[in-house]
Amino acid sequence: MTRSTQTILEEALRLNPVERAELIEELFHSFDKSPDDRIDACWGKEVESRIDAYDAGHIKADSAEAAFERINKR
């Protein structure tokens, strides 16, 4: 950890619990921001399309256990 990062951490630890939680949330969400809103819009359409296909019975869903089992076999 760099000195400046350590300084920021020390200052953050002096915040009250609510402020620390808000800071954590903002930092966490900073990883989820797309540099291009069009990408987010495309993923949103894809998700809706998959939900519609599932609701219409065109595709089936696997359990989380089955999905993780397939992932772990690789």
C-alpha positions in Angstrom: 0.0 0.0 0.0 1.4 3.4 -0.9 1.9 6.1 1.6 -1.0 8.2 0.2 -3.3 5.1 0.2 -2.3 4.5 3.9 -3.1 8.1 4.7 -6.5 7.9 3.1 -7.2 4.6 4.9 -6.3 6.2 8.3 -8.6 9.1 7.6 -11.4 6.9 6.5 -11.1 4.8 9.7 -11.8 8.0 11.7 -15.2 8.4 10.0 -18.3 7.3 11.8 -19.8 3.9 10.8 -22.4 5.4 8.5 -19.9 7.5 6.6 -17.5 4.6 6.3 -20.4 2.5 4.9 -21.3 5.2 2.4 -17.6 5.5 1.4 -17.4 1.7 0.9 -20.5 1.7 -1.2 -19.2 4.5 -3.5 -15.8 2.8 -3.9 -17.5 -0.5 -4.6 -19.8 1.0 -7.2 -16.8 2.8 -8.9 -15.7 -0.6 -10.2 -19.1 -1.1 -11.9 -19.2 2.0 -14.0 -18.9 1.5 -17.7 -16.9 4.1 -19.7 -19.6 3.8 -22.3 -23.3 4.0 -21.4 -24.2 2.2 -24.7 -22.6 -1.0 -23.3 -24.8 -0.8 -20.3 -27.9 -0.3 -22.5 -26.9 -3.3 -24.7 -26.5 -5.5 -21.6 -29.8 -4.3 -20.3 -31.5 -5.3 -23.5 -29.8 -8.7 -23.5 -30.9 -9.4 -19.9 -34.5 -8.4 -20.7 -34.4 -10.7 -23.8 -33.2 -13.6 -21.7 -35.8 -13.1 -19.1 -38.5 -12.9 -21.8 -37.2 -16.1 -23.4 -37.2 -17.9 -20.0 -40.7 -16.7 -19.2 -41.9 -17.9 -22.6 -40.4 -21.3 -22.0 -37.8 -21.0 -24.8 -34.8 -21.5 -22.4 -34.4 -23.3 -19.1 -32.4 -22.2 -16.1 -29.8 -24.3 -14.2 -29.3 -24.3 -10.5 -26.4 -22.3 -9.1 -24.9 -25.6 -8.0 -24.9 -26.9 -11.6 -23.5 -23.8 -13.0 -20.6 -23.7 -10.5 -20.0 -27.4 -11.1 -19.5 -26.7 -14.8 -17.2 -23.8 -14.1 -15.1 -25.8 -11.6 -14.6 -28.6 -14.2 -12.6 -26.2 -16.4 
